[in-house]
Amino acid sequence: MNKIVLLLLIAAITLGFSDRLRSSEMVAVPKHGVTKVADVKWASPGGFDLTMDIYTPQTGRKKYPVIIMYHGGGWLINNKSIMDEASAWLAANGEYVVCNVNYRLLGDQDNSVTMDEIVGDAFGALLWVKENIKKYGGDKRQITVTGDSAGGHLATMVATQGDRVSADAAFKAPDFGFRPSYIPEKGFSRKDLQVQAALISYGAFDMLSSAQNGFESSGNIFWQLSGAEARGIFGKEYNPKDHPDRYKAVSPIYNIRKASKGAYPRMLFTVGSDDKVTTPVSIKAYTDKLKEAGQVDHKYWMYGGRPHAFLDSGSNEFLGIEFKRDAIPALEYMLKWLDGVFYP
């Protein structure tokens, strides 16, 4: 990633963050009512509480398909509040229960969290939802995962890497398995790790290249904004030159399964045409590799004239994004696609 672009992006995110937290959660006129249960604790790995907000439409259905949302922020900054408006809009304009999830960031727990643990949080949230969402009106058999940027990376991992997850998994060669941060008392099966759809917005798919290009260095201002010292995403003892397999293990682009060994869920990939962070070229490179592997049940949509982070809550004059103007048209496109999956 170009360092100047990164600096400008982070400055923009930082300048707009307080405004986003104060902004209304419900932009534009909703089609129906929504109930919100805030800060539901779903796990506490190492005593670090993780929460989610759950939005349920009020249209009279006995149960609704579920959207699990992972926020962006470079795995180092932000929390679920940056997706408040997108979550509320989807629940108020579509018939979906929306779970807006917090996961651990790299700088949490005294700057000790590793990337594989963050992936474990993403899978843990899925297992918690499968076990508990019925009480919020959700249907555990109809799950979509979604996220933007770093959250897009996590949603892609959940949608495509469930066969590497187990209760006793260890992140080490040769398998590099993932252990969920929430495990139901009764345990879980491969079926519990399956989702039916994925909405991936300007996701990051190659952590090896990111690390090789300076993500782990102090030149990546995300570390400063998080208040944490720059380090390797697997700890100070690992680096991409000597341990590339570790970085590839958390990179969707290196772990694409051939369709003959099992099809992926239906997926929609979105990206802004002016995105300089996760570029249209990088998104297309991943979808092309999916096609090469026979994974063809997906769609690519480029959002004309939009930069990175167009789904963020509130407005950000520096970056040139505003939720009502930029996010809602994209969410309308995503909702139409989702309805084709769950309400054909």
N, C-alpha and C positions, 0 to 999 in steps of 0.2 A: 504494500500500500504506500502511495506517495505520502511522505511525511507532512508536506504542506497541506495536502487535502485532509489528512487525518487531524491536524491541528485546527483547521478551519471547522471541520465537522464537530469536533469535541467542544470548541468554543461555542459553536451554535447550540449544541445540546445543553451545555452548561448555562448559557445566558437565558435559555427558554425554560429551564427546568422548574423554577419556582412558579412561573406563570401557568405551566401545565398543571401543577398541583392545585392551583386555585381555580382552574377552569371548571365550567359546568360539565357534568358527566353525560348530559343528554342534549346533544346538539341536534337541531332540526326537530320537526314534529314526529314523535313516535307513532307507530301504527297501533300499538297496544301497550298495556301496562306491564311492568316488570317488578318482581321482588328481588331485592339484593340482600344476601347475607355476607357481611364483610369479615375478613380476617379469620376465616375458618382454619384452625391449626390442623395440618394434615401429616406432619412429621416433625421430628426433633432430633436430627442426626448429631450426635456428640453434644446434645443439649442446645443446639441452635434451632430455634423454632422457625418452621416454614409454614406460610399461610397462603390461602387463596380466597378470592371473592367469587361468590357463586350467584349468577343472575338467572332467574327463571321467568320465562314469558307467562303472561296471564291471559291465555286464549282458550282455556278449558280442556286442553288435551290431557289425557291421563299420564302421558309420558312424552318426552321430547328427545330427539337426537342431541348429542353433547359435543360442544367445542371446548377443547383444552388449549389454553393460550399461554405461550411462553414469551416474555418480553425481551426486547433487545437492549443493547448497552455494552457490547464488547466483552461480555462475561465478567465485567469489572464494575460497571456503574448501573444506575437505575433500579427500579423495582416495578412491581405490577401496576403502580399508579400511572405509569406512562401509557398503559393500555386501557385505562378506565373508560375513555369515551368509545373506543372501538368495541370493547366488551358490551357496554350498555347499548350501543347502537345495534349490534348484531342481535341481542336479546329482544330489543324493542321493535325491530323491523323484520325479524325472522322468527321462526318457531324452533329455537335451539336454546338449551341450557348452556350458559357460558361459564367456564371455570378459568379465572384469570390468576395465574400461578406465580408465586415467588419461589425461586430456587437459590441455592447458595452461589455467591460470587467468589472469584479467585481470591480476593482480599479478605474474605471472611475467616473467622476462626484463627485470628492472628496470622493472616496471610498464608494459611496452610492448605487451603482447598485446592484440589487438583481437578483437571478437566474431566477425567473419568468419573469423579465423584459428582460433578455437575450433571453429567449424562445420567448417572444413577439417580439424581434428584428428579430429572425429567421422567424417567421410567417409574420412579416411586409415585409421582403425582398421578400417572396413568393408573397404577394399581389401586391407589386410594380412591380415585374416581370410580373405577369399576366396582369397588366394594361398597361405596357409600352414596353414590349419586341418586339412587332410587328415592331416598328421602327428600331430595330436592326436585323431584319430577323428571329426572333424566333416565335415559335408556342405555344401560351399559353395553348393549349389543350394537349400538350405533354411535361410534366415537370418531370425531375428527380431531387431529392435532394441528395446531397452527402456531406460527411465530414469525417475527421479523428480525432480520439480521442475525445476531447471536441466537435469538429465539428461533429463527428459521433453521439454524444449524441443529438445535436441540429437537425441534419437531421432526426434522428429516431423520435424525438418529432414531427417534422413537418409531417412526413409520417404517424404517428399513432394517433396523439392527436388533429386533426383538429376539432373534435366535441366539444372541450372544449374552443373554441375561439369565441369571440364576441367583438363588438365595445365598449360595456359597461361592459365587464367582470371585475370581481374583484377577486384577488387571496386570497380567504378566504374560510373557511369551509361553507358548505360541498362540494361545487363544485370545488373550486380552479381553476377558469377560467383564461384564458390568453387574454390580450388585445394587439393586434398588434401595433407596433410602427409606422407603416404606415397604414392609412386607406383611401382608395379611396373616393373621394368626393361623388360618387354615392352609397357608402357603398359596402358591399360584402355579398355573400351567402355561404352556406356550399360548394357548387360546386367550388367556388373560392379558397377554402382551400384544395382541393384534388390534389394529385400528382399521376403520373402514375407509377413511379418507384423510388427506393432508393438504393444508393450504400453506404454502411456503413463500413468504415474502422476502425478497432480496436476501436470501440465506447465504451463509458462509459454508463452503463444502470442503475446503482444503486447509486444515490446520498446520500441516507440514510446511506448505509454502508461506503461510502467515508467519510462522515462527522463524523461518529462514530469512524473511524480509523484515524482521525487527519487532515483531509483536512482543517478545519477551524482554526487550531492552527498555531503558529509561527514555528513549526517544518516543516511545508509545505513551502519549500523555494520559491515556486511560489509567495507567498505574498511579500517576500523581493525583488525578481526580478521585481515585478510590482511596487515597491515603495509604497505599501499600507500596512497599519496595518492589521494583521490577525483579522478576525471577522467572524461572522456567515454569510452564504450566503444569508440569508433573513434579515440581520441586527443583531445588538448585542443583541436584546431582544429575539431572537429565538435560540433554540438549538435542536439537534436531540433527546435528551432524553425526553424533555417535549413537543416537537412539531413534533413527527415523521410523522404525516400526511402531514405536509408541505413539508418535504423532499421526501416523497413517491410521492407526486403530480408532481414532476419534474423528476421522475425516470421511464423510460419506462418499466422496468421489473415489476412494481407494477400496471401498467395500460394497460394491454393487453386485448383487446376486443375479445369476442368470435366471431368466424367467422359467426355464425348464426345471429349476429347483424350487420354484415357488414365486408366484406373482406378488408384487407390491400392491398396496392399496391404491385407489385412484388418487391422483395428485394434481394440484394446480400450482404452478410456479409463476410468481409475479415479480416484476422489477421495473423501476423507473428508467426511462430512456436516458436520463441525464445522471444516473447514479454513478459516481466516481469511486465508490467504496466497494460495493459488491456489484460489479458492472454487469450489463446485459451479456457481455461476452462470457463472463464466468458462469452465469446461470445457464446460458445455452450450452456451454461445455459440459455441464453436469447432465442436462437433459439429453444431450447427444449420446453420452455414455450409457444412459439408461436405455436408449433405443438400441444401441449396439448389443446390449445384454438381453434384448427382447422384452424389456419392461416398457411397454408402449401405452399403458393406460394413464396418460398424463397430458396436461395442456400447459403451454407456455404463453404468458400474456405480458407484453411490454406496455407500460403505462406512459403514454407520450408526454414529454415535457416535464416529467417529475424527477426529483433527486432522491437521494437516500432518505429513509425515515419518514416517508409520506403518510404512514399510519399513526404517527405519534399524536397523543392528546394535545389540545391547546393550539397555540400558534407560535411560530418562531420566525420573526422577520429576518434575522440574519441568514438562516438557511433557506428562507423563502417558502415555508410550508405553513398551512393552516388547516385544521382538522376538517371543518365544514367544506372547504373548497377542494382539498386534496384527498383526504381519507375517504369521505363518503362515496364519491364515484367509484373508488376501488372496492370498497366494501359492498357496494351494490353489485358489482361484477362478481365478486367472490360469493355473495349470497345467492345469486342466480345460479352459479355453478354448483354450489352446495345443494340447492333445492333440486337440481337435476339428479343428484346422487340419492338424496333421502326422501324427496317428495316428487318423484317423476310423474 
